[in-house]
Amino acid sequence: MAMPCAECQARDATTAEGLCGLCVTVAADAAPKRVVAGPRPGDLLRSPVALGRAAMALLGVVAATDLWALWAGLGQRRILDRALAGEYGEAFQREVEDADSRYALAGGMQFVALGLTAVVFLWWFRRVRVNAEIFVPEAHTKGRGWALGGWFVPVVNLWIPRRVTSDIWDASVPGPEVAERLAPVGWDPREPRPAHALVNAWWLVWVVGFFAGRAAGRLYRDAETVQEYVTGVHWMMVADALDVVAAVLAVVVVHRITTMQDTKARALAAAGRPAGVPVPGAGPAFPRAAFEHGDGRAT
């Protein structure tokens, strides 16, 4: 007598796992599709350390400008509260203008800091994505082009960068074969691969802050009464606070991925793996024993 399918209970099981053919097909379609492209000719492992440090420093600048904007926002709120209380006069008008100037300057500094940081961060992001593909080609659900394009395509940029980051993380985690070099990244090879809690937290805060900033900017620009300005400034400050948290979490993400890749490459090099010989758990072999610059200088 045939056994019913363990999943749907409606059809006879046809596999050793106790599933029917339809449930096997559904499970296969639901599984994430891996992009097995592999390194391209001329690909080299390149050290992400310098770019990682630059990205972390600039993310610190972003957090600092956000804190400055919070301070300027507090000043703006005090002025608006005094206006709501009925204060007026020539001296008060000068204070209003000074507060407006400080707030506008803070916004301009935020824009400049974010722009510079985006350039360096994306440069680092593409580098660690290429390194991750050399380490473990089958770890990636999205092609290499999404490492940059995923940030600019509307709608999908709400989740593609997070997916790419998670794939990079998985490919960068050192395996048991380099256990003696795992201390810097705090990962025990006897434990399962770490979950993406850090990546998920960073991405969630960043996305919420992005939408909060867009909504707050619209409220502030469209304000016509003092109370509406108060509401706009309040939500601008909420968005700035979220941006500070997102920047701090981004620093941690950059640091962890950079450290893992550096540790993995150097540990494999120390194991004496010659070029052209595949390394277990590290994808295909990489040129030279460790990270290499484009000019051939190993680091």
BASE-241245 format. One line per 4 residues: number of its first residue (from 1); for each residue x, y, z of N, C-alpha, C. Coordinates in steps of 0.2 Angstrom, whole numbers, plus 5000, padded with zeros to 4 digits. Example, Ala and Ser with C-alpha at 12.3 -4.5 7.8 and 13.67 -1.06 7.14 Angstrom:
1) 5066 4972 5039 5062 4978 5039 5066 4984 5039 | 5064 4989 5035 5068 4995 5036 5064 5000 5039;
% end
This chain:
1) 5004 4994 5000 5000 5000 5000 5004 5006 5000 | 5003 5011 4995 5007 5017 4995 5006 5021 5001 | 5011 5025 5003 5011 5030 5008 5009 5037 5005 | 5005 5040 5009 5003 5047 5007 5009 5052 5007;
5) 5009 5057 5003 5014 5062 5003 5014 5065 5010 | 5020 5066 5013 5021 5069 5020 5019 5076 5020 | 5019 5079 5014 5018 5087 5013 5011 5088 5012 | 5008 5086 5007 5001 5087 5005 4996 5082 5007;
9) 4998 5076 5009 4994 5071 5011 4988 5069 5006 | 4989 5072 5000 4983 5071 4995 4986 5066 4989 | 4992 5065 4989 4995 5061 4983 4999 5055 4986 | 5001 5050 4982 5005 5045 4985 5012 5047 4984;
13) 5016 5046 4990 5023 5047 4990 5027 5043 4984 | 5032 5047 4981 5035 5044 4976 5043 5044 4977 | 5045 5047 4982 5052 5048 4984 5054 5045 4990 | 5060 5044 4991 5063 5041 4998 5061 5046 5003;
17) 5061 5053 5002 5059 5057 5007 5052 5058 5009 | 5048 5054 5006 5040 5053 5007 5036 5059 5004 | 5039 5062 4998 5035 5067 4995 5033 5064 4988 | 5027 5068 4986 5025 5066 4979 5028 5071 4974;
21) 5028 5069 4968 5031 5073 4962 5030 5080 4962 | 5023 5082 4963 5021 5089 4963 5025 5093 4969 | 5025 5090 4975 5028 5093 4981 5035 5094 4980 | 5038 5089 4976 5046 5090 4975 5047 5096 4970;
25) 5042 5096 4965 5043 5102 4960 5042 5109 4964 | 5037 5109 4968 5036 5115 4972 5041 5117 4976 | 5044 5112 4980 5050 5114 4984 5056 5116 4980 | 5057 5113 4974 5063 5115 4970 5062 5122 4967;
29) 5055 5124 4966 5054 5131 4963 5055 5136 4968 | 5053 5134 4975 5054 5139 4980 5061 5140 4983 | 5065 5135 4981 5072 5136 4984 5075 5142 4980 | 5080 5146 4984 5083 5151 4980 5088 5149 4975;
33) 5088 5152 4969 5092 5150 4964 5099 5153 4964 | 5104 5149 4964 5111 5151 4965 5113 5153 4958 | 5117 5158 4958 5121 5160 4952 5128 5158 4952 | 5129 5152 4948 5136 5149 4948 5139 5152 4942;
37) 5142 5158 4943 5146 5161 4937 5153 5160 4938 | 5156 5160 4944 5163 5159 4945 5167 5165 4943 | 5173 5165 4945 5178 5171 4944 5179 5172 4936 | 5180 5178 4934 5181 5179 4927 5188 5179 4926;
41) 5190 5178 4919 5198 5178 4918 5201 5185 4920 | 5206 5185 4924 5209 5191 4926 5207 5193 4933 | 5202 5190 4936 5200 5191 4943 5206 5190 4948 | 5207 5194 4952 5211 5193 4958 5208 5195 4964;
45) 5210 5191 4969 5208 5193 4976 5212 5200 4978 | 5208 5205 4979 5211 5212 4981 5209 5213 4988 | 5214 5216 4991 5213 5218 4998 5208 5223 4999 | 5203 5222 5003 5198 5227 5005 5199 5231 5011;
49) 5205 5230 5014 5207 5233 5020 5207 5241 5019 | 5211 5244 5015 5211 5251 5014 5205 5254 5012 | 5201 5251 5008 5194 5254 5006 5190 5253 5012 | 5190 5247 5015 5186 5247 5021 5187 5252 5027;
53) 5193 5253 5028 5195 5259 5033 5192 5265 5030 | 5193 5267 5024 5191 5273 5021 5183 5274 5022 | 5180 5268 5020 5172 5268 5021 5170 5269 5028 | 5174 5266 5033 5172 5266 5040 5173 5273 5042;
57) 5178 5277 5040 5180 5283 5042 5174 5288 5039 | 5172 5287 5033 5167 5292 5030 5161 5290 5033 | 5159 5284 5035 5153 5283 5038 5153 5286 5045 | 5158 5287 5048 5159 5291 5054 5157 5298 5053;
61) 5160 5301 5047 5158 5307 5046 5151 5308 5045 | 5148 5304 5041 5140 5304 5040 5137 5304 5047 | 5139 5300 5051 5136 5300 5058 5137 5306 5062 | 5143 5309 5061 5144 5316 5064 5140 5321 5061;
65) 5139 5321 5054 5135 5327 5051 5127 5326 5054 | 5125 5319 5054 5119 5318 5057 5118 5321 5064 | 5123 5320 5068 5122 5322 5075 5122 5330 5075 | 5126 5333 5071 5126 5340 5070 5119 5342 5068;
69) 5116 5339 5063 5109 5340 5061 5104 5340 5067 | 5105 5335 5071 5101 5334 5077 5102 5340 5081 | 5108 5342 5082 5109 5348 5087 5106 5354 5084 | 5107 5355 5077 5103 5361 5074 5096 5360 5074;
73) 5093 5354 5073 5086 5353 5074 5083 5355 5081 | 5087 5353 5086 5085 5355 5093 5085 5363 5093 | 5089 5367 5090 5089 5374 5090 5083 5377 5087 | 5082 5373 5081 5076 5375 5077 5070 5374 5081;
77) 5069 5369 5084 5063 5367 5088 5062 5372 5094 | 5068 5374 5097 5067 5379 5102 5064 5386 5100 | 5067 5388 5094 5065 5394 5091 5057 5394 5089 | 5055 5388 5086 5048 5387 5084 5044 5387 5090;
81) 5046 5384 5095 5042 5384 5101 5041 5391 5104 | 5046 5395 5104 5046 5402 5106 5041 5406 5102 | 5041 5404 5095 5036 5408 5090 5029 5405 5092 | 5028 5399 5093 5021 5397 5095 5019 5400 5102;
85) 5024 5402 5106 5022 5405 5112 5020 5413 5111 | 5021 5415 5105 5020 5422 5104 5025 5427 5104 | 5032 5424 5104 5037 5429 5105 5039 5432 5098 | 5040 5438 5098 5042 5442 5091 5047 5447 5093;
89) 5049 5451 5087 5053 5457 5088 5059 5456 5084 | 5063 5461 5083 5069 5461 5078 5074 5457 5080 | 5076 5457 5087 5081 5452 5089 5079 5445 5088 | 5072 5443 5090 5070 5437 5089 5070 5434 5081;
93) 5069 5439 5077 5069 5438 5070 5076 5436 5068 | 5081 5439 5071 5088 5437 5069 5090 5430 5071 | 5087 5429 5077 5088 5422 5080 5085 5417 5075 | 5079 5418 5073 5076 5414 5068 5080 5413 5062;
97) 5083 5418 5059 5087 5418 5053 5093 5414 5054 | 5096 5415 5060 5102 5411 5062 5101 5404 5062 | 5095 5402 5065 5093 5395 5066 5092 5392 5059 | 5089 5396 5055 5087 5393 5048 5094 5392 5045;
101) 5099 5396 5045 5105 5396 5042 5109 5390 5044 | 5109 5389 5051 5112 5383 5054 5109 5376 5051 | 5102 5376 5051 5099 5370 5049 5100 5368 5042 | 5100 5374 5037 5102 5373 5030 5109 5370 5029;
105) 5114 5373 5033 5121 5371 5033 5121 5364 5035 | 5118 5362 5040 5118 5355 5042 5116 5350 5037 | 5110 5352 5033 5108 5348 5028 5113 5348 5022 | 5116 5353 5021 5121 5353 5015 5127 5349 5017;
109) 5129 5349 5023 5135 5345 5025 5133 5337 5025 | 5127 5336 5027 5124 5329 5026 5124 5326 5019 | 5122 5331 5015 5122 5329 5008 5129 5327 5005 | 5134 5332 5006 5141 5331 5004 5144 5325 5007;
113) 5143 5324 5014 5146 5318 5017 5143 5311 5014 | 5136 5311 5013 5133 5305 5011 5136 5304 5004 | 5136 5309 4999 5139 5308 4993 5146 5305 4992 | 5150 5308 4996 5157 5305 4996 5157 5298 4999;
117) 5154 5297 5004 5153 5290 5007 5151 5285 5002 | 5146 5287 4999 5142 5282 4994 5148 5280 4989 | 5152 5284 4986 5157 5282 4981 5162 5277 4984 | 5164 5279 4990 5169 5274 4993 5166 5268 4995;
121) 5160 5268 4998 5157 5262 5000 5155 5257 4995 | 5153 5260 4989 5151 5256 4983 5158 5253 4980 | 5163 5257 4980 5170 5254 4978 5172 5248 4982 | 5171 5249 4989 5173 5243 4993 5168 5238 4992;
125) 5161 5239 4991 5156 5234 4991 5157 5230 4985 | 5159 5233 4979 5161 5229 4973 5167 5224 4974 | 5172 5227 4978 5178 5223 4979 5177 5217 4983 | 5173 5218 4988 5172 5212 4992 5167 5207 4989;
129) 5163 5210 4984 5158 5205 4981 5163 5201 4976 | 5167 5204 4972 5172 5200 4968 5176 5195 4972 | 5179 5197 4978 5182 5193 4982 5178 5187 4984 | 5172 5188 4986 5167 5183 4988 5166 5178 4983;
133) 5165 5180 4977 5164 5176 4971 5170 5171 4970 | 5176 5174 4971 5182 5170 4970 5182 5165 4976 | 5181 5167 4982 5180 5162 4987 5175 5156 4986 | 5169 5158 4985 5164 5153 4985 5159 5155 4979;
137) 5160 5153 4973 5155 5156 4968 5148 5154 4969 | 5147 5148 4971 5140 5145 4972 5136 5149 4978 | 5139 5153 4982 5136 5156 4987 5131 5162 4985 | 5131 5164 4979 5128 5170 4977 5121 5169 4973;
141) 5116 5172 4976 5110 5172 4972 5109 5177 4967 | 5113 5182 4967 5113 5188 4962 5119 5188 4958 | 5119 5190 4952 5125 5191 4948 5129 5197 4951 | 5135 5197 4948 5140 5202 4951 5137 5209 4949;
145) 5134 5210 4944 5132 5217 4942 5127 5220 4947 | 5123 5216 4951 5119 5219 4956 5123 5222 4962 | 5129 5221 4962 5133 5224 4968 5133 5231 4967 | 5132 5234 4961 5131 5241 4960 5124 5243 4958;
149) 5122 5239 4953 5115 5241 4950 5110 5240 4955 | 5110 5235 4960 5105 5234 4965 5104 5240 4969 | 5108 5245 4969 5107 5251 4973 5103 5256 4970 | 5103 5256 4963 5100 5261 4959 5094 5260 4955;
153) 5092 5253 4955 5086 5251 4952 5080 5252 4957 | 5075 5257 4955 5070 5258 4960 5066 5252 4962 | 5063 5252 4968 5059 5247 4971 5064 5241 4973 | 5067 5238 4968 5071 5232 4970 5077 5234 4974;
157) 5079 5241 4974 5084 5243 4979 5083 5243 4986 | 5076 5241 4987 5074 5240 4994 5076 5233 4997 | 5078 5228 4993 5080 5222 4996 5086 5219 4992 | 5088 5221 4986 5093 5217 4983 5100 5219 4986;
161) 5102 5225 4988 5108 5226 4992 5109 5222 4998 | 5103 5221 5002 5104 5217 5008 5105 5209 5006 | 5102 5207 5000 5103 5200 4998 5110 5199 4996 | 5113 5204 4992 5120 5203 4990 5125 5203 4996;
165) 5123 5208 5001 5128 5208 5007 5128 5202 5011 | 5122 5198 5011 5121 5192 5015 5125 5187 5011 | 5125 5187 5004 5129 5182 5001 5136 5183 5002 | 5138 5189 5002 5146 5191 5003 5148 5188 5010;
169) 5143 5190 5014 5145 5187 5021 5146 5180 5022 | 5141 5176 5018 5142 5169 5019 5148 5166 5015 | 5150 5169 5010 5156 5167 5006 5162 5169 5010 | 5162 5174 5014 5168 5177 5017 5169 5174 5024;
173) 5165 5170 5027 5166 5167 5033 5171 5162 5033 | 5177 5162 5036 5182 5157 5036 5179 5150 5038 | 5181 5145 5035 5179 5138 5037 5184 5135 5042 | 5182 5129 5044 5186 5125 5049 5193 5124 5047;
177) 5195 5124 5040 5202 5123 5038 5206 5129 5040 | 5203 5135 5042 5207 5140 5045 5205 5142 5052 | 5204 5137 5056 5201 5138 5062 5206 5142 5067 | 5212 5141 5066 5217 5144 5070 5218 5152 5069;
181) 5215 5154 5064 5215 5161 5062 5208 5165 5063 | 5204 5161 5066 5197 5164 5067 5196 5169 5072 | 5201 5169 5077 5200 5174 5083 5198 5181 5081 | 5201 5184 5076 5199 5191 5075 5192 5192 5073;
185) 5189 5187 5070 5182 5188 5068 5177 5185 5073 | 5179 5182 5079 5175 5179 5084 5170 5174 5082 | 5172 5170 5077 5168 5164 5075 5171 5157 5076 | 5167 5153 5079 5169 5146 5081 5167 5142 5076;
189) 5172 5139 5072 5170 5134 5067 5166 5128 5068 | 5166 5127 5075 5161 5121 5077 5154 5123 5077 | 5153 5130 5077 5146 5132 5077 5143 5133 5070 | 5137 5133 5069 5134 5134 5062 5136 5141 5059;
193) 5136 5142 5053 5137 5149 5050 5133 5154 5053 | 5135 5160 5055 5131 5165 5058 5125 5167 5054 | 5120 5169 5058 5114 5171 5055 5116 5178 5052 | 5111 5181 5049 5112 5188 5046 5109 5193 5050;
197) 5109 5192 5057 5106 5197 5061 5109 5204 5061 | 5115 5205 5060 5119 5211 5060 5117 5214 5053 | 5117 5211 5047 5115 5213 5041 5108 5215 5041 | 5104 5211 5044 5097 5213 5044 5095 5219 5048;
201) 5098 5220 5053 5097 5226 5058 5099 5232 5054 | 5105 5232 5051 5108 5238 5047 5103 5239 5042 | 5101 5234 5038 5097 5236 5032 5090 5238 5034 | 5087 5236 5039 5080 5238 5042 5081 5245 5044;
205) 5086 5247 5048 5086 5254 5051 5087 5258 5045 | 5092 5256 5040 5093 5261 5034 5087 5262 5030 | 5083 5257 5029 5077 5258 5025 5072 5262 5028 | 5071 5261 5035 5066 5265 5039 5068 5272 5039;
209) 5075 5273 5040 5077 5280 5040 5076 5283 5033 | 5077 5279 5028 5076 5282 5021 5069 5285 5020 | 5064 5281 5022 5058 5283 5021 5056 5288 5026 | 5058 5288 5032 5057 5293 5037 5060 5300 5034;
213) 5066 5300 5031 5069 5306 5029 5065 5309 5023 | 5062 5304 5018 5059 5307 5013 5052 5310 5015 | 5049 5307 5020 5042 5309 5022 5043 5316 5026 | 5049 5316 5030 5050 5322 5034 5052 5328 5030;
217) 5056 5327 5025 5058 5332 5020 5052 5335 5017 | 5047 5331 5015 5041 5333 5012 5037 5337 5017 | 5036 5335 5023 5033 5339 5028 5036 5346 5029 | 5042 5346 5029 5046 5352 5031 5045 5357 5025;
221) 5046 5354 5019 5046 5359 5013 5039 5362 5012 | 5033 5358 5013 5027 5360 5012 5024 5364 5018 | 5027 5364 5023 5025 5368 5029 5023 5375 5028 | 5017 5377 5031 5015 5384 5030 5014 5388 5036;
225) 5013 5384 5042 5011 5387 5048 5017 5385 5053 | 5018 5388 5058 5023 5387 5063 5022 5380 5066 | 5016 5378 5067 5015 5371 5070 5017 5365 5065 | 5016 5367 5058 5018 5362 5053 5025 5362 5053;
229) 5029 5368 5054 5036 5367 5054 5039 5363 5060 | 5035 5364 5065 5037 5360 5071 5037 5353 5070 | 5031 5351 5066 5030 5344 5065 5036 5341 5060 | 5037 5345 5055 5042 5344 5050 5049 5343 5053;
233) 5051 5347 5058 5057 5347 5061 5058 5341 5066 | 5052 5339 5069 5052 5333 5073 5054 5327 5069 | 5050 5326 5064 5052 5320 5060 5058 5320 5056 | 5061 5326 5055 5068 5326 5052 5073 5324 5057;
237) 5072 5326 5064 5076 5324 5069 5075 5316 5070 | 5069 5313 5069 5069 5306 5070 5073 5303 5064 | 5072 5305 5058 5076 5302 5052 5083 5303 5054 | 5086 5309 5056 5093 5309 5058 5095 5304 5063;
241) 5091 5303 5068 5093 5298 5073 5094 5291 5070 | 5089 5290 5066 5089 5283 5063 5095 5283 5058 | 5097 5288 5055 5103 5288 5051 5109 5287 5055 | 5110 5290 5061 5116 5289 5065 5116 5281 5067;
245) 5111 5278 5068 5111 5271 5070 5113 5267 5064 | 5110 5269 5058 5112 5265 5052 5119 5266 5050 | 5122 5272 5051 5129 5273 5050 5133 5269 5054 | 5132 5268 5061 5136 5264 5066 5135 5257 5064;
249) 5129 5255 5062 5129 5247 5060 5132 5246 5054 | 5132 5251 5049 5136 5250 5043 5143 5249 5044 | 5146 5253 5049 5153 5253 5051 5155 5246 5053 | 5150 5243 5057 5151 5236 5060 5151 5231 5054;
253) 5146 5232 5050 5146 5227 5044 5152 5227 5040 | 5154 5233 5038 5161 5234 5034 5167 5231 5038 | 5167 5232 5044 5173 5230 5048 5173 5222 5048 | 5167 5219 5049 5166 5212 5050 5168 5208 5043;
257) 5165 5211 5038 5166 5208 5031 5174 5209 5029 | 5176 5215 5030 5183 5216 5028 5188 5211 5032 | 5187 5211 5039 5191 5207 5043 5190 5199 5041 | 5184 5197 5040 5183 5190 5038 5187 5188 5031;
261) 5186 5193 5026 5190 5192 5020 5197 5192 5021 | 5200 5197 5025 5207 5197 5026 5210 5191 5029 | 5206 5189 5035 5208 5183 5039 5208 5177 5034 | 5203 5176 5030 5202 5170 5026 5208 5169 5021;
265) 5209 5175 5018 5214 5175 5012 5221 5173 5015 | 5223 5177 5021 5229 5176 5024 5230 5169 5027 | 5225 5166 5030 5225 5160 5033 5226 5154 5028 | 5223 5155 5022 5223 5150 5016 5230 5151 5013;
269) 5233 5157 5013 5240 5158 5011 5245 5155 5015 | 5244 5156 5022 5248 5153 5027 5248 5145 5026 | 5243 5142 5024 5242 5135 5023 5246 5133 5017 | 5249 5137 5013 5254 5135 5008 5250 5133 5002;
273) 5244 5135 5001 5240 5133 4995 5243 5136 4988 | 5246 5132 4984 5249 5136 4978 5243 5138 4973 | 5245 5143 4969 5240 5145 4964 5238 5140 4959 | 5232 5140 4958 5229 5134 4953 5227 5128 4956;
277) 5227 5128 4963 5225 5122 4967 5219 5124 4971 | 5213 5121 4969 5207 5123 4973 5208 5122 4980 | 5205 5127 4984 5205 5127 4991 5198 5125 4994 | 5198 5119 4998 5191 5117 5001 5188 5123 5005;
281) 5182 5124 5003 5178 5129 5007 5179 5136 5004 | 5184 5137 4999 5186 5144 4997 5185 5145 4990 | 5181 5140 4986 5179 5141 4979 5186 5139 4975 | 5186 5142 4969 5192 5140 4965 5198 5144 4968;
285) 5204 5141 4965 5210 5144 4968 5211 5152 4965 | 5214 5156 4969 5215 5163 4967 5223 5164 4966 | 5224 5168 4961 5231 5170 4960 5235 5172 4966 | 5241 5170 4966 5245 5171 4972 5242 5168 4978;
289) 5246 5169 4984 5244 5166 4990 5240 5170 4994 | 5240 5176 4993 5236 5181 4997 5233 5186 4993 | 5230 5191 4996 5227 5197 4992 5233 5200 4988 | 5231 5202 4982 5236 5205 4977 5233 5211 4974;
293) 5237 5216 4974 5236 5223 4970 5236 5221 4963 | 5233 5226 4959 5233 5225 4952 5240 5226 4949 | 5245 5229 4953 5252 5229 4950 5256 5223 4952 | 5253 5218 4955 5256 5212 4957 5259 5212 4964;
297) 5258 5217 4968 5261 5217 4974 5256 5214 4979 | 5259 5208 4982 5254 5205 4987 5254 5209 4994 | 5248 5208 4997 5248 5212 5003 5246 5207 5009;
% end
